[in-house]
Amino acid sequence: MFKPKIRDIGYFGLLTYLHLCSNLQPEVHAHANIKSAYPSVDRNLTLQFRYIFNPWMVVKAMIYSLLVMIGIWYCRHLQSTEQQKSKEINWVLKATQLLTAADVKNNWISRNKKNSELELSPFSWNIFSLFALPWILTFMGSGFINYLRLYMVIQHFCISNWRTIQLYGQLQWLFWYRLLSMAMIPCWSTIFGGGVSNLPENFINLETHLLD
């Protein structure tokens, strides 16, 4: 019944990655450093942002993404069934009556209109939304909660809301960068030889001036 396409692999990977990013839990560590060298004192406060990753997040992300893909495949199946029915009706009409050139033209135009309506039919989108709703709700809910966790902590260090959004986005980028590096290191070692095992750090340092 379902006929997956090659591009569906990309859709599935993108949905899984986005869901993983929304589930990453930010964590903040504050490091104070005071150096006294008479008559001056060097003081600084550094914030370290990192994310908490749980392998169970991958399983959940894949389950929700697979549910979305099932919805896509099912909608495609409904569209192909409707198109097949319309083709069979057209063939019956052609076999039971003699059509003029104008009738053939009108039949062709009406059939194309039906096909275009089937591709964007509300019925198909309503069914797809039912399959995609769990992914959408968990994606938006987890992303909002994790951002709120970061903001509730970081607001005490006099950091603006816009800067908080930037840091939250940088954590997502850091996760993607480390994920890509882990996937490329075995290939790099195989092609060029030697052990390349240095991964980028999984945290971001931000120096504040609260102790100045």
N, C-alpha and C positions, 0 to 999 in steps of 0.2 A: 504493500500500500504506500509506504513512504519511499521517496526517491531522493536521498541526499545528494547534494552537489559538492564539487570540490571547494567552492568558496565558503561552504558551511563550516569547514574546518577553521577558517579564519574568523568567522562569526563566533564560533564556540570559544576559540582562544581569547578573543577580545572581550567577550562577556565574562569569561572566567577571570581574566586579569582585572577588569574593572571592579568586579565583586570582591576580589582579594584586596584591592586598594582601599575599598570602603571599610573593610573589616580590620585593617591594620590599626592597632591600638597605640597611640602615641604615648611616650614616656619622657618625663623631664627630670634631669638631674642638675643640681646647682653645685658649683665648685668655687669656693672662696679661697683666694690666695693673698696672703699678707706677708710682705718682705720689709723688714725694718733695717735701714742702714742710716744711722744717725748722720745728719739731722732730718733726713727724708724718709717717708714711708710709702712703699709701693703696694697698692691694694687694687685688686680686680676681682670681678665676679663673672664666671663663665657658665653659661647654660648649655647643657648637652641634651640634644633632642634625639631620641631613637624610637624605633617602633618595635612592638611585641608581635612576633609571628608565631602562629600555632598551625601545625600541619593539618589539623582538623578543618581549618579555614579553606584549604584546597578542596577537601571533600564536599563541603557545603557549597562552595562556589561552583563546582562541577555539576552538582545535583540541580541547583537552580538554573544554571546555564543550559543543561540538557533539557530541562522542562521547557525553556523558551524555544529551543530548537525543535522539540516535538510539536509545539504549537505552530511553528513555521511549516514543518512538513505536513501537518494535518491540514492547514489552510491551503497549501499547494494541492493536496489530494482533493479537497473539495472543489477547487477551481478547475482542476483537470477533469473531474467528473462532470461538472456543469458544462464545460466546453465540449466534452465528448457527447453529451446529450444534445446540445445545440447542433452539432455536426450531423448526428443521426437524424434529427428532425429535418435538417436541410436536405439530406440525401433522400428522405422519404418524399419531400415536396417535389424534388426534381424528378423522381421516378413516377409520380402520380399525375403530373401535369406538364404541359409544354410551356416553357418559360420564354418570354421575349427578352430581347437585349436589355430593355429597361427593367424588367423584373429581376434579371440576374444582377444588374447594377444595384438595385435597391436592396436585394437580398444580401449582397456582399457588404454594403454599407451598414445595414442593420446588424449583421453578424459581427462586424468589427466593433460596433458600439456595444454589443452585448459582452464581447470579450474584454473590452476596456472597463466596463462596469464590474465585471467579475473580478478583475485584478484589484480593484479598490472598493469592493463591496463592503457595506457596513457589517454584514453578517460575518464575513471572514475576519474582519478586524476585531469584532466583538469576541469571537472565539479565541483569536490570538491574544487579546488582552487578558483573558482568563488564565492562559498558560504563563503569560509574562508577568502577571501581577505579583506572585511571590518574589520574583527576582527584583522587581522595581521597589517593592516595599522594603525588603531587606537591604537593598543597595542604598536607598535614601535614608532609611532609619539608622543603619550602622554608620554611614558617613556623617550624619548629623550628630549622633551621640559621641563618636570619637573626636569630632572637631570640638564639641562642647567640653569634653574632658580636657583637651589641650588648652582651650581658652580659659577655663575656670582656674587652671594652674598658672598660666603665663600672664594673666592680667595683673598678678601681684608683683610683677617685675617691670611694670610701666611700659609694656609693649603694646602697640596699637593693634586694633582689630585687623587692619589691612596687613600688617606684618605677620600676624598670626596665620592669616589665610595663606600668605606666601610660604611660611614655614611648613604648614600642613601640606601644601603642594610639593615642597621640596622633599618631604618624607616619602611621598608617593613616587617621585622621580628617583630617589635613592633606592627604593625597593626594586623598581624596574631595572636600574643600572646594575645592582647586585645580582638580580635574577639573570640578566643577559650575560653578565660576566661569568657566572657559574656555568651557564650553558656553553660559552665559547672557550673556556679554559681547556677542557679536554680536546677540542678540535685544534686549538693553538699548540698544545703540547704534542699532539700527533703529527702536525705538519712541520713544526720547527724543532721538535725534540726538546728534551729537558723538562723539568718540572716547573710549571708556572702556576703557583698556588696562591699568589697574593691577590686578595679580594679587597675592594674598597671598603672603608669602614661603614658600619651600619648606624652611624650617628652623625649629627651636625652640631658643630660648636658655634655658639653665639656669645661674643664678649659684650657685656653690659658695662655701663659707667655709673652704676648705682653707688659704688664705694669710693668714687673719686672725691 
